């Protein structure tokens, strides 16, 4: 029986390194490190629909005691450490979702547009690697108006990235963010999001369709009210054949914090109490129905299942499949 201890593991590693440096043994040619990952694209099937998760990079947010409004910094750091994550930084990935219905290409949320963080903005390159031409997108569905979800609609210079797409936004979200009285009454920290929404939408307002919750907004895709994170925050259910899935958008941010602790309220939540109630209701639904979920801020490929636990819930990531199935 082989007993593996930290000591003999370290000894074996040192011996292997020494062997590579022994005189008389020719060294193999060095291969430079690539310094980057392969394209961030993952595909799976829901009925006859093909779902493509498209990664847009990760924002490494410095952790402060204000990130979770109703939990201590020590508790948040412990939750991160329990998942082998750094305790001074919160990784916040961005992953948009493309639905190919067979007749339509429907993009749900549009990424950061490379306008938020140096470590984000890879969506365009990943779409190209996946063979997706932005001109081929028929429909865009927006979950809410935070910049990381709408900035990809336009380039930094204001040109349309998806020139042939019909843009659909939640009516309640439009009513809030495009209201000057709401902007004037908002905290100073939120003013940038109001101004950004105007930058994106003001000159194309006539082309933007406002949608209501509970309606089919594209073939097999239904809008689902998920208010709290923002006043009109909207999730989307996708159904084909006898299968369905739920695009959660920002119902939960980092899952190791907010799926496992559904009562916790993120600093980004406009109405923290409502966001927590919405989160629990939607995670309950996903767990009870055993449906696959896609979370915009989940670790790539940002899809998995929700399991109910004694304390809250847990995210069970999907098993990688070599082909969509």
DALIN-V45358 format. One record per run of one state. SS is the DSSP state (helix for helix, strand for strand, loop for the rest). FROM is the first residue (numbers start at 1). TO is the last residue. If there is no record, write none. Layout:
ss: (SS/SS)
from: (FROM/FROM)
to: (TO/TO)
This chain:
ss: (loop/helix/loop/strand/loop/strand/loop/strand/loop/helix/loop/strand/loop/strand/loop/strand/loop/helix/loop/helix/loop/strand/loop/helix/strand/loop/strand/loop/strand/helix/loop/helix/loop/helix/strand/loop/strand/loop/strand/loop/strand/loop/strand/loop/helix/loop/strand/loop/helix/loop/strand/loop/strand/loop/strand/loop)
from: (1/6/21/41/47/49/63/68/69/73/82/89/101/105/109/120/121/123/130/134/137/139/142/147/154/155/160/161/166/171/178/180/186/188/208/212/216/219/221/226/234/241/243/250/255/259/266/267/272/290/292/296/303/309/313/318)
to: (5/20/40/46/48/62/67/68/72/81/88/100/104/108/119/120/122/129/133/136/138/141/146/153/154/159/160/165/170/177/179/185/187/207/211/215/218/220/225/233/240/242/249/254/258/265/266/271/289/291/295/302/308/312/317/325)
